[in-house]
């Protein structure tokens, strides 16, 4: 998916670049580029996904404790 930026009336190049960077960050492109910069073994990818899911589950349990 291509991100397109059209100049608004009286908008400078710096402002357009700022909007472009924000849109890239919002779409997750910068995070994806950083992640793909180096090769990651499949076992490391699975391990990272497992840690992420455990973190998500424990975070949900903490929220339940705080709301009761």
C-alpha positions as CSV (number, residue, x, y, z in Angstrom):
1,X,0.0,0.0,0.0
2,X,1.5,3.3,-1.0
3,X,1.2,6.3,1.2
4,X,0.4,9.5,-0.8
5,X,0.6,13.0,0.5
6,X,-0.9,16.0,-1.3
7,X,0.2,19.5,-0.5
8,X,-2.3,21.5,1.3
9,X,-2.6,25.2,0.6
10,X,0.4,27.1,1.9
11,X,2.0,24.0,3.4
12,X,5.8,23.9,3.4
13,X,8.0,20.9,2.5
14,X,8.9,20.4,6.1
15,X,5.3,20.2,7.1
16,X,4.6,17.7,4.4
17,X,7.5,15.5,5.5
18,X,6.2,15.6,9.1
19,X,2.8,14.5,7.9
20,X,4.4,11.7,5.8
21,X,6.5,10.5,8.7
22,X,3.4,10.4,11.0
23,X,1.4,8.4,8.5
24,X,4.3,5.9,8.1
25,X,4.5,5.5,11.8
26,X,0.7,5.1,12.1
27,X,0.8,2.4,9.4
28,X,3.6,0.6,11.2
29,X,6.1,0.9,8.3
30,X,9.0,2.2,10.3
31,X,8.7,-0.6,12.8
32,X,8.4,-3.2,10.0
33,X,11.5,-1.8,8.3
34,X,13.6,-1.9,11.4
35,X,12.4,-5.4,12.1
36,X,13.3,-6.6,8.6
37,X,16.7,-4.9,8.6
38,X,18.4,-8.1,9.9
39,X,17.6,-11.8,9.4
40,X,15.6,-13.3,12.2
41,X,15.7,-17.1,12.6
42,X,12.2,-18.7,12.6
43,X,12.8,-20.0,16.2
44,X,13.6,-16.5,17.4
45,X,10.5,-15.2,15.6
46,X,8.3,-17.8,17.4
47,X,10.0,-17.1,20.7
48,X,9.3,-13.4,20.3
49,X,5.7,-14.0,19.4
50,X,5.3,-16.3,22.5
51,X,6.8,-13.6,24.8
52,X,4.4,-11.0,23.3
53,X,1.4,-13.2,23.9
54,X,2.4,-14.0,27.5
55,X,2.9,-10.3,28.1
56,X,-0.6,-9.5,26.6
57,X,-2.2,-12.2,28.8
58,X,-0.5,-11.0,32.0
59,X,-1.4,-7.4,31.2
60,X,-5.0,-8.4,30.9
61,X,-5.0,-10.1,34.3
62,X,-3.5,-7.0,35.9
63,X,-6.2,-4.9,34.5
64,X,-8.8,-7.2,35.9
65,X,-7.2,-6.9,39.4
66,X,-7.2,-3.1,39.2
67,X,-10.9,-2.9,38.1
68,X,-12.3,-5.0,40.9
